[in-house]
Amino acid sequence: MARFQAGEPNGVAVQQLEVLVRTALFKPANALIGFLLQQAAERADGAYQPKQGDHWKGRLPLDVQGMFGHFQIWRDYYYNGKSQGYHPADTALGLEGAYTPALARLMCLEGAEEESFDQAEAHLRETGGIGVAARQIHRVVQRVGPAAVAWQARDSQPATEPVPVMYVSADGTGVPMRPAELVGRQGKQPDGTAKTRLAYLGCVFTQHGRDAQGHPLRDYQSTTYVVSFDTSEAFGLLLRREALRRGSAKAQQLVLLVDGAASLETVGRLNFPGAIQIVDFYHAMEHVGAVLEALWGKDHPATKKQRGKWAKLLLQDGVEKMIGQARQLAGAPPCRAKVEQALGYFVRNVARMQYGTFRQRGYFIGSGVIEAGCKTVIGMRCKQSGMRWSEPGAENILTFRCLKHSHRLDSFWKERLNQHAARNDALPLAA
């Protein structure tokens, strides 16, 4: 290591010093963790009551990696002739394969939050001095991920405190998939094939008040997310469970905020029958553009002015007036047919486009929360250049990202550790 020289700063030496001190501190910390976990393993083995058919086969070593390095523990091994065997101490300690629960949690978090598993490996090494290969991070995510997916979909105790307004929002976005995942699927490619699978993202958030100008305010850190590659029907049930968990049954008003897609309208109708449905205003304006293009084509000089007029009309509960004006402007039959087709979006959603009334009641009329979620939760991890996913791989990663952005990682990992420990019980837990 370079020597410090009096009066002369040496950043390289300082950096090396800190890294060396960290390495030196890790060694006794790792030895202490190894000692403590060995003691815990012996207590777990001593307390274990073998299940019917279990046969003790001796003690076997395991090389464990934790936050501070590698160490070895010895623990009992049982075999019943039907499975691969069982180590009671492993479940009592919450080990994920050969990783401590703290390191396994960190690996899942880094694997989900970084842009790739390679970057997760580099980030763990650079920031924590933890040497774990990218493929090992991937394996731990795949090991724990199905449990996270199941935990996300479980029935749980609903919140008891009522809220004035609860919003439920949903959207879908394509995730690039491996060819094997796309066999027989239709898509938007020139040959009719698909390159992506549709991932549904749903969110729930609450509102207690408005700002000085009367604009609605989303409650701080109130947004929770769920994700699914399943059908819209199955996704609707998942989103309904999340809303019930958040206390939708006691919300004074439930608002469903979506983009006007028929599948999401059905999700709302079947799963949130008492909710006010609002079509996102910005999607409505995109369809205003489609009507104007059908009327006059692209880049017509009157388009910008007419767009502004219709935007004001929509914000004054004037969707039906807008439809009537567009029909009057349609003119000859060929143009009229195109305009009528473009107007179908508005005709189907008249009741869900009463934006003036919705604003007076203090509701959000834009689905910016779920639109941003599609970019941050899904796009930033699963839509990087060159990525191709399997459905389980993408769902595992995205579920961890949902848990992270929903501030629910602590709850998931606590329950997982409890489930591990419960496997040692000689009798099943009472229902």
Secondary structure, DSSP 8 states (H G I E B T S, - for coil): ----BTTB--HHHHHHHHHHHHHHHHHHHHHHHHHHHHHHHHHHHHH----TT-EEEEEEEEEEEETTEEEEEEEEEEE-SSSS-B-HHHHHHT-BTTB-HHHHHHHHHHHHHSSSHHHHHHHHHHHH-----HHHHHHHHHHHHHHHHHHHTS------S--SEEEEEEEEEEEEB-GGGGTT-B-SSTTSB-SEEEEEEEEEEEEEEE-TTS-EEE-TT--EEEEESS-HHHHHHHHHHHHHHHTGGG-SEEEEEE---HHHHHHHHHH-TTSEEEE-HHHHHHHHHHHHHHHH-TT-TTHHHHHHHHHHHHTTT-HHHHHHHHHHHH-SHHHHHHHHHHHHHHHHTGGGG-HHHHHHTT-----HHHHHHIIIIIIHHH-STT--B-HHHHHHHHHHHHHHHTT-HHHHHHHHHHHHHHTT-SS----
